[in-house]
Amino acid sequence: MAITVRPLRPNEGRLFLEIHRRSIRGLAAAHYPREVIEAWSAPITDERLRRFLENHDGEIRLIAELDGEPVGLGALVIASEELRACYVEPKAARKGVGTALVREIERIAEQSGLQRLELLASVNAESFYTFLGYQADRRTEHVLRTGVSMAAVKMAKTLR
């Protein structure tokens, strides 16, 4: 199985949001109440796509492909030293896709002069990030755009 990580193409905003939605519904649903899953993976509307494409935070957005099929996404915000996102579709889970995304995000961060990355992990992803060398700082709450709060873990890693 060949894993490729590449930049998000200009016409792939909807694909990015679809992968995000499928990942949450398939991998996080057992760890969060239904109202959190619904708010976190809301339907993809034209307005939501428009806001995403504006990219106010200057996210560097990535797509991971497994044998040529898009199955994962990642996002990095250089200005805030933040690993913003790493999501993998359920059918590609535990096949190295998430690891490949995080390694590419870290490579870009180091190339950009960052010495540290922080992230807000979902409770179901904490062990994944721990395996990759991130350390939990504290348990917290993340408030989604809809106002719904979800449990999260603040984590960080010092880069080489």
Salt bridges, closest charged atoms under 4 A:
GLU12 OE2 - ARG6 NH2 2.75
GLU12 OE2 - ARG9 NH1 3.65
GLU38 OE1 - ARG25 NH2 3.05
GLU38 OE2 - ARG34 NH1 3.36
ASP46 OD1 - ARG14 NH2 3.38
GLU47 OE2 - ARG50 NH2 2.43
GLU47 OE2 - ARG51 NH1 3.76
GLU54 OE2 - ARG50 NH1 2.15
GLU54 OE1 - HIS56 NE2 2.72
ASP57 OD2 - ARG84 NH1 2.94
GLU59 OE1 - ARG61 NE 2.65
GLU59 OE2 - ARG84 NH1 2.91
GLU65 OE2 - ARG6 NE 2.94
GLU69 OE2 - LYS91 NZ 2.43
GLU82 OE1 - ARG84 NH2 2.95
GLU89 OE2 - ARG22 NH2 2.67
GLU89 OE1 - LYS91 NZ 3.98
GLU104 OE2 - ARG107 NH2 2.72
GLU106 OE1 - ARG103 NH1 3.17
GLU106 OE2 - LYS157 NZ 3.06
GLU118 OE2 - ARG116 NH2 3.30
GLU118 OE1 - LYS154 NZ 3.33
GLU126 OE1 - ARG139 NH1 2.96
ASP137 OD2 - ARG138 NH1 3.02
